[in-house]
Amino acid sequence: MDIRELRERQGWSLEKKIDHSLFTIETFLSRVDGKAVLKRKEKERQVFRPGDVLIGGVGQVVIYADVFKGGIVTYCGYERSLDHFTDRKDRGWGNISEFDHATEEQKAMLFAEIEKRGYVWDAEKLELRKRRWRAEKGEMYWHAEFGQDVTRAFPSVEMGREVDDFRYENGNYYSTRGKFLGI
């Protein structure tokens, strides 16, 4: 019996991967002395945790979030060959078995791309955020002052004080008066 007949009869494919929670079984057929032989090779699956940086088979570097139907879900990712960056939770990067932990160099490449695109990765909160403008020490910024029935824009100088941090963290911090007014 030839390999094609055996494959068709048994419903096997030449390469079939079956994912299990702790390992992957790769089943494949090969010819040994003209006979079809079924071989199985088990490889231990790596454990990925949300926030891990992973590398995919074609240069995809992603921050792992979860698995959905065997496919990887990411917080963000970058595919260098296409110069494609996604800044949202996304599926469609491929099968989980195609990914490994990234090297330090690959992690640095992803974080450089995140920075270049104007984002910040918060590993503690597992969140990608748009980087906001903040004045350098000695530079001016604008903030709201609230009075009776009136809100006004006031300039301040960034000095690294608690009040500057408080305004920045609460979104009461603008680069221009026009941005404060929404113009």
Backbone hydrogen bonds, N-H to C=O, Kabsch-Sander energy under -0.5 kcal/mol:
donor,donor_aa,acceptor,acceptor_aa,energy
6,L,2,D,-2.2
7,R,3,I,-2.5
8,E,4,R,-2.8
9,R,5,E,-2.9
10,Q,6,L,-2.4
11,G,7,R,-1.4
12,W,7,R,-1.3
16,K,27,T,-2.3
18,I,25,I,-2.1
19,D,17,K,-0.5
20,H,23,F,-1.8
24,T,43,K,-2.3
25,I,18,I,-2.1
26,E,24,T,-0.6
26,E,41,K,-2.6
27,T,16,K,-2.7
27,T,25,I,-0.7
28,F,39,K,-2.0
29,L,14,L,-0.7
30,S,37,V,-1.8
32,V,30,S,-0.5
32,V,35,K,-2.6
35,K,32,V,-1.7
37,V,30,S,-2.7
39,K,28,F,-2.6
39,K,37,V,-0.5
41,K,26,E,-1.9
43,K,24,T,-2.1
45,R,22,L,-1.9
48,F,46,Q,-0.6
51,G,64,Y,-3.2
52,D,49,R,-2.6
54,L,52,D,-0.5
54,L,62,V,-2.6
55,I,100,D,-2.8
56,G,60,Q,-3.2
59,G,56,G,-1.3
61,V,59,G,-0.5
61,V,78,Y,-2.9
62,V,54,L,-2.2
62,V,60,Q,-0.5
63,I,76,C,-2.5
64,Y,52,D,-3.0
64,Y,62,V,-0.6
65,A,73,V,-2.9
66,D,73,V,-1.7
68,F,71,G,-2.8
71,G,68,F,-2.1
72,I,94,G,-2.6
73,V,66,D,-2.9
74,T,90,D,-2.8
75,Y,63,I,-2.9
76,C,63,I,-0.7
77,G,86,T,-1.7
78,Y,61,V,-2.8
79,E,84,H,-2.8
80,R,59,G,-1.3
80,R,78,Y,-0.6
82,L,79,E,-0.8
83,D,79,E,-0.9
83,D,80,R,-0.6
84,H,79,E,-2.0
85,F,83,D,-0.5
86,T,77,G,-2.5
90,D,74,T,-2.1
92,G,72,I,-0.5
93,W,72,I,-0.8
96,I,70,G,-2.5
98,E,95,N,-2.1
99,F,96,I,-1.6
100,D,55,I,-2.0
102,A,53,V,-2.4
107,K,103,T,-2.4
108,A,104,E,-2.4
109,M,105,E,-1.8
110,L,106,Q,-2.0
111,F,107,K,-2.8
112,A,108,A,-2.2
113,E,109,M,-1.8
114,I,110,L,-2.5
115,E,111,F,-2.2
116,K,112,A,-2.6
117,R,113,E,-1.9
118,G,115,E,-1.7
119,Y,114,I,-2.4
120,V,129,R,-2.8
122,D,120,V,-0.6
122,D,127,E,-3.2
123,A,121,W,-0.9
126,L,122,D,-1.1
127,E,122,D,-1.8
129,R,120,V,-2.8
129,R,127,E,-0.6
131,R,118,G,-3.1
138,G,158,E,-3.4
139,E,136,E,-2.4
141,Y,156,S,-2.9
142,W,174,Y,-3.0
143,H,154,F,-2.4
145,E,152,R,-2.6
147,G,145,E,-0.5
147,G,150,V,-3.5
149,D,147,G,-0.6
150,V,147,G,-0.7
152,R,145,E,-2.6
154,F,143,H,-3.1
156,S,141,Y,-3.0
158,E,139,E,-3.0
165,D,161,R,-2.2
166,F,162,E,-2.9
167,R,163,V,-2.4
168,Y,164,D,-2.4
169,E,165,D,-3.0
170,N,166,F,-1.5
171,G,168,Y,-1.4
172,N,167,R,-2.5
173,Y,171,G,-0.7
174,Y,142,W,-2.7
180,F,176,T,-1.6
181,L,177,R,-2.2
182,G,178,G,-0.8
183,I,178,G,-3.2
